[in-house]
C-alpha cells in the first residue's frame, strides 16, 4: 500500500484571483430597474427609451447585474398581482 501526503494549498490550485469591475462616474447612484422584457429587446435593437415601473426613462446600456435593484421598482413590483404587468 502506498503512502500519500497531504497537498499544500498552492498545489490544490485554490489561489484567489480578483477581477476588477469597471466603474464609471455616477455608478454609485445607478440601479437595475424593472421593465418589460420585450421593451428591453426593442430598446436594444431600435435605441428607443424604456420606462421602468418607477417612472425612470432611459436607454439601457449597462449590465443590470452590476447594480442593486431600484427600491421603488421593487416595491411596485411586489404590489402587482399576477398579470398586472401585462396591462400597459
C-alpha positions as CSV (number, residue, x, y, z in Angstrom):
1,X,0.0,0.0,0.0
2,X,1.4,3.4,-0.9
3,X,1.5,6.3,1.5
4,X,0.1,9.7,0.4
5,X,1.0,13.1,1.7
6,X,-1.5,16.0,2.0
7,X,-1.3,18.6,-0.7
8,X,-0.3,22.1,0.1
9,X,-2.9,24.8,-0.6
10,X,-0.9,26.1,-3.6
11,X,-0.8,22.6,-5.1
12,X,-4.6,22.5,-4.9
13,X,-5.0,25.5,-7.2
14,X,-7.0,27.5,-4.7
15,X,-5.2,30.8,-5.3
16,X,-7.5,33.7,-5.1
17,X,-7.9,35.9,-8.2
18,X,-9.8,39.2,-8.4
19,X,-11.5,40.7,-11.5
20,X,-11.7,44.4,-11.4
21,X,-15.1,45.9,-12.2
22,X,-15.0,49.0,-14.4
23,X,-16.8,51.8,-12.6
24,X,-18.0,54.9,-14.4
25,X,-18.7,58.3,-12.7
26,X,-22.2,58.2,-11.1
27,X,-22.3,54.3,-11.0
28,X,-22.9,54.5,-7.2
29,X,-26.3,56.2,-8.0
30,X,-27.4,53.6,-10.5
31,X,-29.9,50.9,-10.1
32,X,-31.3,48.0,-12.1
33,X,-34.9,48.8,-12.9
34,X,-37.9,46.6,-13.7
35,X,-39.0,46.9,-17.4
36,X,-41.0,44.5,-19.6
37,X,-38.6,42.1,-21.3
38,X,-39.9,42.8,-24.8
39,X,-39.3,46.5,-24.2
40,X,-35.7,45.8,-23.4
41,X,-35.2,43.9,-26.6
42,X,-36.9,46.7,-28.6
43,X,-34.7,49.3,-26.9
44,X,-31.5,47.3,-27.7
45,X,-32.5,46.9,-31.3
46,X,-34.0,50.3,-32.0
47,X,-32.4,52.5,-29.4
48,X,-35.9,53.5,-28.1
49,X,-36.0,54.6,-24.4
50,X,-37.8,52.4,-21.9
51,X,-39.9,53.3,-18.9
52,X,-39.3,51.5,-15.6
53,X,-42.0,50.7,-13.1
54,X,-40.7,53.6,-11.0
55,X,-41.1,56.0,-14.0
56,X,-37.4,56.4,-14.9
57,X,-37.0,56.8,-18.7
58,X,-33.7,55.8,-20.3
59,X,-32.0,53.7,-23.0
60,X,-30.4,50.7,-21.2
61,X,-26.7,50.2,-21.9
62,X,-25.1,48.7,-18.9
63,X,-25.3,45.2,-17.4
64,X,-28.0,45.3,-14.8
65,X,-26.3,42.6,-12.8
66,X,-23.7,45.1,-11.7
67,X,-26.2,47.3,-9.8
68,X,-28.7,46.9,-7.0
69,X,-32.4,46.7,-7.8
70,X,-34.2,50.1,-7.6
71,X,-36.1,50.2,-4.3
72,X,-39.1,51.9,-5.9
73,X,-39.4,49.4,-8.8
74,X,-39.0,46.5,-6.3
75,X,-41.8,47.9,-4.1
76,X,-44.2,48.5,-7.0
77,X,-43.5,45.0,-8.5
78,X,-44.2,43.4,-5.1
79,X,-47.6,45.1,-5.0
80,X,-48.6,43.9,-8.5
81,X,-51.0,41.0,-8.9
82,X,-50.1,38.2,-11.4
83,X,-50.9,39.5,-14.9
84,X,-51.0,43.3,-13.9
85,X,-47.6,44.0,-15.6
86,X,-49.2,42.9,-19.0
87,X,-51.8,45.7,-19.0
88,X,-49.6,48.6,-20.0
